[in-house]
Amino acid sequence: MIEKLQKLKEEALESLGKVKDLNSFREIEVKYLGRKGDLTNILRGVSELGDEEKRNVGKMANDIKMELFSKFEEVRNALEKKGNKDRFVDVTLPGKKIQKGHLHPNTIVQNELEYLFTSLGFMVFDGPELESDYYNFEALNIPKYHPARDMQDTFYIDKKNADSEYDLVMRTHTSSMQVRTMHKYGAPLRAMIAGRCFRNEATDVRHEHTFYQMEGFMIDKDINLSHLKGILETVAKHLYGPETKVRMRPKFYPFVEPGTNGEVTCFLCHGAGCRLCKYSGWLEIFGCGMIHPNVLRAGGIDPKEYSGYAFGFGLSRVVQLKYGIEDVRLFQSGDLRFLEQF
Ligand code: PHE
């Protein structure tokens, strides 16, 4: 066995001496020192020897192993150094493209509109997505068991708010912030809110259970419908260009009186009628109206002294129209093929 070890050592050192590059180095490293290599094979035999012999041969085998390891190490270091010196850096090669993150289309449009509203003197808020039944419904003139609740079915949380007698719901609209901000800031008040809302919806290309809304309202003395129409026109022109016209048609919302639907001329056909506007020439964008006296009262504001308008719209829908996105479900899909287009 001692002979075998000696022979192995000589052979290994000889081959090592002939090595020219890292590839051939790796080959002989595996052959001699690898897990299935020659040295390991011989060392395995040591355990079968008698005690006395085992001690002698074992020590020698170990010495040889250490020596070989350190020689191999030396040669490897030398080769690597040489390799580095020889490596040629071609500075004319095109660089690797660095992936940069960017804003979600919803966020882009939200930022633009927040900028517009702050320039008009509005304060910008977000608010709780898990909302008290009170702010989402009751304070907005939608009592429990009132049929108007059917307009916005949502997810009720089976837990009472610690300091309230009301249930918690996932907010169905950003209107839930109306009375909250009235409580905090009183009148006069100009506020806008953008954020996620939730509804118990069967999803399709135009409906999602989770979507974004934007809300604006203004309370002051002598605020009337013409102020509302003015702000709707400002927003519509900002979104769809200076040619855009706005019309208002009656619509029921429990928290406004009168309540209206704010419609804008279709930006695709400019009112002529096309597939996008279902050949009506108009796109329904805003839910709006004059804030109901009951809502002002709930907010601690005297409706005899103050009046206000409120409007809300689906930010997701506006973004969908602006970029011609066919399926609203793409927004939260996390699909990079979609997101990278913006
Ligand atoms: N909150 C209403 C909705 O989600 C929209 C709305 C806001 C209507 C403000 C009137 C006033 O449908």
Residues whose N, C-alpha, C, O or C-beta is under 5 A from the ligand:
A	BS01	LIG	T172 H173 S175 Y253 V256 G287 C288 G289 A310 F311 G312
